[in-house]
């Protein structure tokens, strides 16, 4: 029995030491915290000294009024006479505490989840905020937390007699000779300390009166010579509990009117935090404009193609919708081992909100890549039903490591010491119509983008696009040893054959992308170096092919994997690959569809950092010059983000965005094609493929809508996902999506029969053999041509039933088409 207990004790000790080691290693990755420089607070007036009873801003269309008593505000739209409020109201019932918040701050903790701090409870309640009004801008500086009152733990409970006399009694006695208040309070202080001769020191009595505690604290620490260092020394010597550091934060918010509404800006430079309590994220105006019981309305979010949330859909107990703008971060989480939950991403940094016919959009002008969109309902029986939508702005990135033994597991979390330094700025823009639809929201946001990025209407483009796959790595066995060589799926001759066969169908307008033409095929090594495969095409052959298609007026794009590289060939994993918060290089395998786990039998791919991506772009530019083709297609760049969380050089998502924009700027002389890009890259694209055509059907979502396409329509050429490789949808379904969204048709094809790909890691490409799809290509193309809508602009879009399966779209040639996704049919209404 004794031996078993010893063995158990040893096991527990090893487990504990292992967990401790992992924790120390994880937490040890965090660099030294560097505080922000002090914020210039010149001109701020503390609440107690502020004499105005109302803070007002006004222009020709809007009037903004902020209440200094609690910093809530209203916005009057003089055009519609609608008043929007920072927080919901109710005629009789008290609004829930959550919905009375203007901002909510969360701070990091080493093991537990981030902890919430109420601005109302920790700043407004104590009048601990300030105002600065200048040049039409109202700035509110919130001071949150800290110690609001003195307690017993703030006072020394034991002091040696010599120190007590020298540092407290003697200096206070001297001051008391000329100050009657100190003289009276000194007598009170003496009565609260008992001297114990056997111990040679004074003991503080238990005090419950707040006034008494304040008097003693002021005397000891403000008027006497006793210091905090003395207090900590005595606490250590005599073992009494000291006051623990409390979280304290500051940040300022700026409000400014515009011709379209108003902007709200979180000034990053104003943020104050401490090393012990770093800020995780801040919720920005979570309940602005929110309705309540009796109100009608909806929320629109550009998730995938777009989602629609009816505020009266009875889904009030569902979990909140919460999703990072521009998609999940590739450097965070367990994607290397487990397939992430499937869903579309948010590619446009905005959302729309409608209440009782009046509506606004909320577009992010900065801070977009560090923001999350949240939506849901706050309910209390039948008293409140408050639908909300807002942004959550992250100051740090956080990740977790699961340490497992045979009997238990321990979650160890870590977050970056480095912090986001970008400002958050949102533009609330109000729609003048009193029965605003999601189509009105889309056009409002479209106008905003046109003005911001100086967009121009695009002309006609090829209604059919095909991506041709070059080659793959074929595995063979020679004398029992596995070997790998490059085999062609579509060679130079194959490209011309596929194009000719499609043209023979009577299709005279198409564009082509050539993917996997080098570096090993469709799973290429990093394009830091160009390596041609003779089995597919040579550099000379590529130039000839480019010239041939150019002579036939067929746009021809060469596709490069810009953010990833398969295998470590040519890569320095320490210098070329992004790292997660634990200093590990980021990689991915294909996933096993049955289990959702990484299939380590497939080819590994690494996520390149921005420096390596820069070298890829240099290769792209050199290749374009050599083969006389300025049409480039970039996969990954602009469609996904990976923070680089190296200890010594953290690059947050916004740093990566800036770097990718700089790379796209270098390609200003090229025609750029991107796949499902985010907004910051989308505005550089001459052609867009794989644009999402559905939204993520979260539990609170009613149906998806083509919101993104309505925004892009007329200003971009775009196509949805490949008809023949997407999610087991029928060709008719893809045709209906093209009719509904004004999109071009998109196919992914090979010239060679794909039977050779069966039971290989390329099995997902089985349905790409072009001969199988010629008749479908012809039918879909002719249908769009006959409808005469493939090159037209959409002038209206409506959902006609509760489940979103019956829709109506109108084009600028007055053609209106009703589409039924349940029967996969359509009819021309007019």
GICOR-V977521 format. One record per residue. RES is the residue in one letter. SS is DSSP state (~ for helix, > for strand, _ for the rest). PSI is psi in radians with two decimals (* if undefined). Layout:
# GICOR-V977521
res=(RES | RES)
ss=(SS | SS)
psi=(PSI | PSI)
This chain:
# GICOR-V977521
res=(X | X | X | X | X | X | X | X | X | X | X | X | X | X | X | X | X | X | X | X | X | X | X | X | X | X | X | X | X | X | X | X | X | X | X | X | X | X | X | X | X | X | X | X | X | X | X | X | X | X | X | X | X | X | X | X | X | X | X | X | X | X | X | X | X | X | X | X | X | X | X | X | X | X | X | X | X | X | X | X | X | X | X | X | X | X | X | X | X | X | X | X | X | X | X | X | X | X | X | X | X | X | X | X | X | X | X | X | X | X | X | X | X | X | X | X | X | X | X | X | X | X | X | X | X | X | X | X | X | X | X | X | X | X | X | X | X | X | X | X | X | X | X | X | X | X | X | X | X | X | X | X | X | X | X | X | X | X | X | X | X | X | X | X | X | X | X | X | X | X | X | X | X | X | X | X | X | X | X | X | X | X | X | X | X | X | X | X | X | X | X | X | X | X | X | X | X | X | X | X | X | X | X | X | X | X | X | X | X | X | X | X | X | X | X | X | X | X | X | X | X | X | X | X | X | X | X | X | X | X | X | X | X | X | X | X | X | X | X | X | X | X | X | X | X | X | X | X | X | X | X | X | X | X | X | X | X | X | X | X | X | X | X | X | X | X | X | X | X | X | X | X | X | X | X | X | X | X | X | X | X | X | X | X | X | X | X | X | X | X | X | X | X | X | X | X | X | X | X | X | X | X | X | X | X | X | X | X | X | X | X | X | X | X | X | X | X | X | X | X | X | X | X | X | X | X | X | X | X | X | X | X | X | X | X | X | X | X | X | X | X | X | X | X | X | X | X | X | X | X | X | X | X | X | X | X | X | X | X | X | X | X | X | X | X | X | X | X | X | X | X | X | X | X | X | X | X | X | X | X | X | X | X | X | X | X | X | X | X | X | X | X | X | X | X | X | X | X | X | X | X | X | X | X | X | X | X | X | X | X | X | X | X | X | X | X | X | X | X | X | X | X | X | X | X | X | X | X | X | X | X | X | X | X | X | X | X | X | X | X | X | X | X | X | X | X | X | X | X | X | X | X | X | X | X | X | X | X | X | X | X | X | X | X | X | X | X | X | X | X | X | X | X | X | X | X | X | X | X | X | X | X | X | X | X | X | X | X | X | X | X | X | X | X | X | X | X | X | X | X | X | X | X | X | X | X | X | X | X | X | X | X | X | X | X | X | X | X | X | X | X | X | X | X | X | X | X | X | X | X | X | X | X | X | X | X | X | X | X | X | X | X | X | X | X | X | X | X | X | X | X | X | X | X | X | X | X | X | X | X | X | X | X | X | X | X | X | X | X | X | X | X | X | X | X | X | X | X | X | X | X | X | X | X | X | X | X | X | X | X | X | X | X | X | X | X | X | X | X | X | X | X | X | X | X | X | X | X | X | X | X | X | X | X | X | X | X | X | X | X | X | X | X | X | X | X | X | X | X | X | X | X | X | X | X | X | X | X | X | X | X | X | X | X | X | X | X | X | X | X | X | X | X | X | X | X | X | X | X | X | X | X | X | X | X | X | X | X | X | X | X | X | X | X | X | X | X | X | X | X | X | X | X | X | X | X | X | X | X | X | X | X | X | X | X | X | X | X | X | X | X | X | X | X | X | X | X | X | X | X | X | X | X | X | X | X | X | X | X | X | X | X | X | X | X | X | X | X | X | X | X | X | X | X | X | X | X | X | X | X | X | X | X | X | X | X | X | X | X | X | X | X | X | X | X | X | X | X | X | X | X | X | X | X | X | X | X | X | X | X | X | X | X | X | X | X | X | X | X | X | X | X | X | X | X | X | X | X | X | X | X | X | X | X | X | X | X | X | X | X | X | X | X | X | X | X | X | X | X | X | X | X | X | X | X | X | X | X | X | X | X | X | X | X | X | X | X | X | X | X)
ss=(_ | ~ | ~ | ~ | ~ | ~ | ~ | ~ | ~ | ~ | ~ | ~ | ~ | ~ | ~ | ~ | ~ | ~ | ~ | ~ | ~ | ~ | ~ | ~ | ~ | ~ | ~ | ~ | _ | _ | _ | _ | _ | _ | _ | _ | _ | _ | _ | _ | _ | _ | _ | _ | > | > | ~ | ~ | ~ | _ | _ | _ | _ | _ | > | > | > | > | _ | _ | _ | > | > | > | > | > | _ | _ | _ | _ | _ | _ | > | > | > | > | > | _ | _ | _ | _ | > | > | > | > | _ | _ | _ | _ | _ | _ | _ | _ | _ | _ | _ | ~ | ~ | ~ | ~ | _ | _ | > | > | > | > | > | _ | _ | _ | _ | _ | _ | _ | > | > | > | > | ~ | ~ | ~ | ~ | _ | ~ | ~ | ~ | _ | _ | > | > | > | > | > | > | _ | _ | > | > | > | > | > | > | > | > | > | _ | _ | _ | _ | _ | _ | ~ | ~ | ~ | _ | _ | _ | > | > | > | ~ | ~ | ~ | ~ | ~ | ~ | ~ | ~ | ~ | ~ | ~ | ~ | ~ | ~ | ~ | ~ | _ | _ | _ | ~ | ~ | ~ | ~ | ~ | ~ | ~ | ~ | ~ | ~ | ~ | ~ | ~ | > | > | > | > | _ | _ | _ | _ | > | > | > | > | _ | _ | _ | _ | _ | ~ | ~ | ~ | ~ | ~ | ~ | ~ | ~ | ~ | ~ | ~ | ~ | ~ | ~ | _ | _ | _ | _ | ~ | ~ | ~ | ~ | ~ | ~ | ~ | ~ | ~ | ~ | ~ | _ | _ | _ | _ | _ | _ | _ | _ | _ | > | > | > | > | > | > | > | > | > | > | _ | _ | _ | > | > | > | > | > | > | > | > | > | > | > | > | _ | > | _ | _ | > | _ | > | > | > | > | > | > | _ | _ | _ | _ | _ | _ | _ | _ | _ | _ | _ | _ | > | > | > | > | > | > | > | _ | _ | _ | > | > | > | > | _ | _ | _ | _ | _ | _ | _ | _ | _ | _ | > | > | > | > | > | _ | _ | _ | > | _ | _ | _ | _ | _ | _ | _ | _ | > | _ | _ | _ | _ | _ | _ | _ | > | > | > | > | > | > | > | > | > | > | _ | _ | > | > | > | > | > | > | > | > | > | _ | ~ | ~ | ~ | > | > | > | > | > | > | > | > | > | > | _ | _ | _ | > | > | > | > | > | > | > | > | > | > | > | _ | _ | _ | > | > | > | > | > | > | > | _ | _ | _ | _ | > | > | > | > | > | > | > | _ | _ | _ | _ | _ | _ | _ | _ | > | > | > | > | > | > | > | _ | _ | _ | _ | _ | _ | _ | ~ | ~ | ~ | ~ | ~ | ~ | ~ | ~ | ~ | ~ | ~ | ~ | ~ | ~ | ~ | ~ | _ | _ | _ | _ | _ | _ | _ | _ | _ | _ | > | > | > | > | > | > | _ | > | > | > | > | > | > | > | > | _ | _ | > | > | > | > | > | > | > | > | _ | _ | _ | ~ | ~ | ~ | ~ | ~ | ~ | ~ | ~ | ~ | ~ | ~ | ~ | _ | _ | _ | _ | _ | _ | > | > | > | > | > | > | _ | _ | > | _ | _ | _ | _ | _ | _ | _ | _ | _ | _ | _ | _ | _ | > | > | _ | _ | _ | > | _ | ~ | ~ | ~ | ~ | ~ | ~ | ~ | ~ | ~ | ~ | ~ | ~ | ~ | _ | _ | _ | _ | > | > | > | > | > | > | _ | _ | > | > | > | _ | _ | _ | _ | _ | _ | _ | _ | _ | _ | > | _ | > | _ | _ | _ | _ | _ | > | _ | > | > | _ | _ | > | _ | _ | _ | _ | _ | > | > | _ | _ | _ | _ | _ | _ | > | > | > | > | _ | ~ | ~ | ~ | ~ | ~ | ~ | ~ | ~ | ~ | ~ | ~ | ~ | ~ | ~ | ~ | ~ | ~ | ~ | _ | _ | _ | > | > | > | > | > | _ | _ | _ | _ | _ | > | _ | _ | > | > | _ | _ | _ | _ | > | > | _ | ~ | ~ | ~ | ~ | ~ | ~ | ~ | ~ | ~ | ~ | ~ | ~ | ~ | ~ | _ | _ | _ | _ | > | > | > | > | > | _ | _ | _ | ~ | ~ | ~ | ~ | _ | _ | _ | _ | > | > | > | _ | _ | _ | _ | _ | _ | _ | _ | _ | _ | _ | _ | _ | > | > | _ | _ | ~ | ~ | ~ | ~ | ~ | ~ | > | _ | _ | > | _ | > | > | _ | _ | _ | _ | _ | _ | _ | _ | _ | _ | _ | ~ | ~ | ~ | ~ | ~ | ~ | ~ | ~ | ~ | ~ | ~ | _ | _ | > | > | > | > | > | > | > | _ | _ | _ | ~ | ~ | ~ | ~ | _ | _ | _ | _ | _ | ~ | ~ | ~ | ~ | ~ | ~ | > | ~ | ~ | ~ | _ | ~ | ~ | ~ | ~ | ~ | ~ | ~ | ~ | ~ | ~ | ~ | ~ | ~ | ~ | _ | _ | _ | _ | _ | _ | > | > | > | > | > | > | _ | _ | _ | _ | _ | _ | > | > | > | > | > | > | _ | _ | _ | _ | > | > | > | > | > | _ | _ | _ | _ | > | > | > | > | _ | _)
psi=(-0.77 | -0.69 | -0.68 | -0.70 | -0.70 | -0.77 | -0.75 | -0.72 | -0.71 | -0.76 | -0.80 | -0.65 | -0.76 | -0.71 | -0.80 | -0.75 | -0.61 | -0.81 | -0.75 | -0.70 | -0.80 | -0.79 | -0.77 | -0.63 | -0.79 | -0.90 | -0.42 | -0.29 | -0.29 | 2.31 | 3.13 | 2.33 | 2.30 | 1.94 | 2.68 | 2.67 | 2.66 | 2.40 | 2.43 | 1.92 | 0.34 | 2.27 | -0.14 | 2.50 | 2.21 | 2.65 | -0.72 | -0.37 | -0.03 | 2.18 | -0.29 | 2.48 | -0.15 | 2.47 | 2.11 | 2.35 | 2.55 | 2.50 | -2.91 | -0.39 | -0.50 | 2.68 | 2.16 | 2.21 | 2.14 | 2.31 | 1.98 | -0.31 | -0.48 | 0.05 | 0.22 | 2.81 | 2.86 | 2.71 | 2.08 | 2.15 | 1.87 | -0.35 | -0.80 | -0.17 | 0.38 | 2.33 | 2.14 | 2.46 | 2.62 | -0.40 | 2.67 | 2.79 | 2.91 | 2.44 | -0.64 | -0.75 | 2.55 | 2.33 | 2.40 | 2.59 | -0.70 | -0.71 | -0.06 | 0.00 | 2.41 | -0.66 | 2.58 | 2.25 | 2.48 | 2.38 | 2.72 | 2.60 | 2.63 | -0.64 | -0.85 | 3.07 | 2.86 | 2.57 | 2.41 | 2.49 | 2.16 | 2.17 | -0.63 | -0.77 | -0.51 | 0.02 | -1.03 | -0.76 | -0.57 | 0.25 | 0.61 | 1.17 | 2.87 | 2.81 | 2.53 | 2.14 | 2.05 | 2.45 | 0.73 | 0.27 | 2.25 | 2.14 | 2.24 | 2.14 | 1.98 | 2.34 | 1.99 | 2.24 | -2.58 | -2.96 | 2.10 | -0.31 | 2.67 | 2.42 | 3.06 | -0.58 | -0.20 | -0.14 | 2.61 | 2.16 | -0.24 | 2.30 | 2.34 | 2.59 | -0.78 | -0.78 | -0.68 | -0.79 | -0.80 | -0.75 | -0.29 | -1.03 | -0.89 | -0.87 | -0.59 | -0.63 | -0.73 | -0.78 | -0.57 | -0.34 | -0.47 | -0.08 | 1.89 | -0.60 | -0.80 | -0.64 | -0.77 | -0.76 | -0.49 | -0.69 | -0.68 | -0.75 | -0.78 | -0.60 | -0.29 | -0.10 | 2.26 | 2.32 | 2.22 | 1.88 | -0.67 | -0.46 | -0.37 | 0.48 | 2.89 | 2.50 | 2.31 | 2.31 | 2.84 | 2.23 | 2.31 | -0.35 | 2.23 | -0.67 | -0.74 | -0.73 | -0.73 | -0.71 | -0.81 | -0.73 | -0.78 | -0.77 | -0.82 | -0.81 | -0.34 | -0.59 | -0.48 | -3.01 | 0.05 | 2.27 | 3.00 | -0.59 | -0.69 | -0.75 | -0.83 | -0.63 | -0.78 | -0.67 | -0.74 | -0.64 | -0.73 | -0.13 | 0.43 | 2.70 | 2.36 | 2.88 | 2.31 | 2.56 | 2.37 | 2.60 | 2.36 | 2.36 | 2.78 | 2.55 | 2.70 | 2.63 | 2.33 | 2.35 | 2.42 | 2.39 | 2.65 | 3.11 | -0.36 | -0.28 | -2.04 | 2.83 | 2.59 | 2.30 | 2.23 | 2.03 | 1.88 | -0.65 | -0.37 | -0.17 | 2.28 | 2.31 | 3.00 | 2.86 | -0.60 | -0.46 | 1.28 | 2.52 | 2.36 | -0.99 | 2.91 | 2.27 | 2.27 | 2.04 | 1.07 | -0.35 | 0.37 | 2.30 | 0.03 | 2.46 | -3.02 | -2.92 | 2.30 | -0.25 | 2.55 | 2.83 | -2.99 | 2.86 | 2.44 | 2.29 | 2.32 | 0.94 | 2.04 | -2.14 | -0.43 | 2.55 | 2.67 | 2.18 | 1.93 | 2.29 | -0.10 | 0.68 | 0.10 | 0.32 | 0.71 | -0.36 | 0.12 | 2.75 | 2.67 | 2.54 | 2.32 | 2.08 | 2.41 | 2.34 | 2.39 | 0.25 | 2.95 | 2.66 | 2.18 | -0.31 | 0.01 | 2.39 | -2.94 | 0.53 | -0.38 | -0.35 | -0.63 | 2.39 | 2.18 | 2.76 | 2.33 | 2.53 | 2.88 | 2.98 | 2.90 | 1.98 | -0.26 | 2.24 | 1.35 | 2.92 | 2.87 | 2.60 | 2.30 | 2.37 | 2.08 | 0.68 | -0.38 | 2.53 | 2.76 | 2.78 | 2.66 | 1.79 | 2.31 | 2.28 | -0.43 | 2.76 | 0.13 | -0.77 | -0.24 | 0.26 | 2.72 | 2.50 | 2.27 | 2.52 | 2.67 | -2.76 | 2.41 | 2.11 | 2.63 | 1.69 | -2.24 | 0.11 | -0.70 | 2.47 | 1.66 | 1.77 | 2.26 | 2.78 | 2.39 | 3.04 | 2.56 | 2.15 | 2.08 | 2.37 | -0.27 | 2.94 | 2.54 | 2.54 | 2.98 | 2.61 | 2.27 | 1.94 | 2.10 | 2.47 | -3.03 | -0.35 | -0.32 | 2.97 | 2.70 | 2.17 | 2.09 | 2.10 | 2.73 | 2.66 | 2.82 | 2.37 | -0.70 | 2.67 | 2.70 | 2.28 | 0.10 | 2.63 | 2.65 | 2.24 | 2.16 | 2.48 | 1.96 | 2.10 | 2.21 | 2.38 | 2.37 | -0.39 | 2.57 | -0.03 | 0.94 | 2.39 | 3.00 | -0.47 | -0.68 | -0.70 | -0.76 | -0.75 | -0.56 | -0.77 | -0.64 | -0.80 | -0.71 | -0.79 | -0.69 | -0.78 | -0.69 | -0.70 | 0.13 | 0.89 | 2.67 | 2.66 | 2.47 | 2.70 | -2.82 | 2.59 | 2.89 | 2.18 | -0.12 | 2.30 | 2.39 | 2.42 | 2.15 | 2.26 | 2.24 | -1.03 | -3.06 | 2.96 | 1.96 | 2.21 | 2.32 | 2.93 | 2.20 | 2.03 | 0.61 | -0.05 | 2.34 | 2.36 | 2.86 | 2.34 | 2.78 | 2.25 | 2.59 | 2.45 | -0.60 | 1.82 | -3.08 | -0.85 | -0.60 | -0.66 | -0.85 | -0.63 | -0.81 | -0.79 | -0.78 | -0.72 | -0.61 | -0.69 | -0.57 | -0.25 | -0.05 | 0.18 | 1.91 | 0.12 | 1.81 | 2.85 | 2.76 | 2.41 | 2.33 | 1.96 | 2.51 | 0.63 | -0.14 | -3.11 | 0.51 | -0.02 | -2.57 | -0.16 | 1.31 | 2.68 | 2.88 | 2.39 | 0.49 | -0.37 | 2.47 | 2.13 | 1.88 | 2.63 | 2.03 | -0.52 | -0.42 | -1.15 | 2.64 | 2.97 | -0.73 | -0.76 | -0.62 | -0.68 | -0.74 | -0.75 | -0.75 | -0.77 | -0.66 | -0.85 | -0.57 | -0.68 | -0.43 | 0.13 | 0.63 | 1.98 | 2.26 | 1.97 | 2.37 | 2.21 | 2.36 | 2.37 | 1.85 | -0.34 | -0.06 | 2.88 | 2.28 | 2.40 | 2.97 | 0.24 | 2.15 | 0.07 | 2.50 | 1.88 | -0.43 | -0.45 | -0.36 | -0.20 | 2.42 | 2.69 | 2.62 | -3.03 | -0.24 | 0.24 | 0.35 | 2.48 | 2.54 | 2.24 | 2.92 | 2.62 | 2.88 | 2.73 | 2.56 | 2.09 | -0.48 | -0.72 | -0.36 | 0.15 | 2.72 | 2.30 | 1.72 | 0.04 | -0.12 | 2.98 | 2.29 | 2.58 | 2.47 | 2.56 | 2.08 | 2.53 | 3.08 | -0.57 | -0.77 | -0.68 | -0.63 | -0.69 | -0.59 | -0.78 | -0.63 | -0.71 | -0.73 | -0.81 | -0.73 | -0.75 | -0.72 | -0.75 | -0.77 | -0.62 | 0.13 | 0.81 | 2.03 | 0.20 | 1.97 | 2.46 | 2.22 | 2.09 | 2.29 | -0.84 | 2.12 | -0.12 | -0.27 | 2.77 | 2.51 | 1.89 | 2.61 | 1.80 | 0.71 | 2.55 | -0.73 | -0.22 | 1.26 | 2.23 | 1.95 | 3.05 | -0.67 | -0.51 | -0.72 | -0.72 | -0.84 | -0.72 | -0.70 | -0.66 | -0.71 | -0.68 | -0.71 | -0.59 | -0.59 | -0.38 | 0.46 | -0.40 | -0.14 | 2.76 | 2.14 | 2.29 | 2.32 | 2.72 | 2.04 | 1.00 | 2.77 | 2.88 | -0.78 | -0.48 | -0.55 | -0.67 | -0.17 | -0.10 | 2.33 | -0.35 | 2.42 | 2.27 | 2.82 | 0.48 | 2.33 | 2.41 | 0.03 | 2.90 | 2.87 | 2.10 | 1.26 | 2.84 | -0.49 | -0.04 | 2.46 | -0.82 | 2.93 | 2.75 | 2.74 | 0.95 | -0.79 | -0.75 | -0.63 | -0.56 | -0.74 | -0.38 | 2.22 | -0.41 | -0.16 | 2.63 | 2.18 | 2.68 | 2.64 | -2.95 | 2.83 | 2.27 | -0.66 | -0.04 | 0.10 | 1.93 | 0.52 | 0.46 | 2.64 | 2.82 | -0.58 | -0.70 | -0.77 | -0.66 | -0.78 | -0.69 | -0.69 | -0.71 | -0.75 | -0.59 | -0.07 | 0.44 | 2.75 | 2.81 | 2.58 | 2.20 | 2.57 | 2.14 | 2.79 | 2.61 | -0.61 | 2.61 | 2.39 | 0.25 | -0.47 | -0.22 | -0.19 | 2.41 | 0.49 | 3.05 | -0.05 | 0.26 | -0.51 | -0.24 | 0.18 | -0.63 | 0.52 | -0.05 | 2.08 | -0.56 | -0.47 | -0.32 | -0.01 | -0.75 | -0.66 | -0.73 | -0.79 | -0.81 | -0.81 | -0.72 | -0.82 | -0.64 | -0.80 | -0.70 | -0.74 | -0.59 | -0.38 | 0.75 | -0.14 | -0.32 | 0.46 | 2.85 | 2.53 | 2.29 | -0.20 | 2.71 | 2.34 | 2.55 | 2.29 | -0.12 | 2.92 | -0.51 | -0.01 | 0.26 | -0.18 | 2.03 | 2.83 | 2.30 | 2.43 | 2.36 | 2.93 | 0.07 | 0.34 | 0.27 | 2.16 | 2.26 | 2.32 | 2.27 | 2.28 | 1.91 | -0.28 | -0.67 | -0.05 | 0.96 | 2.92 | 2.80 | 2.50 | 2.04 | -0.72 | *)
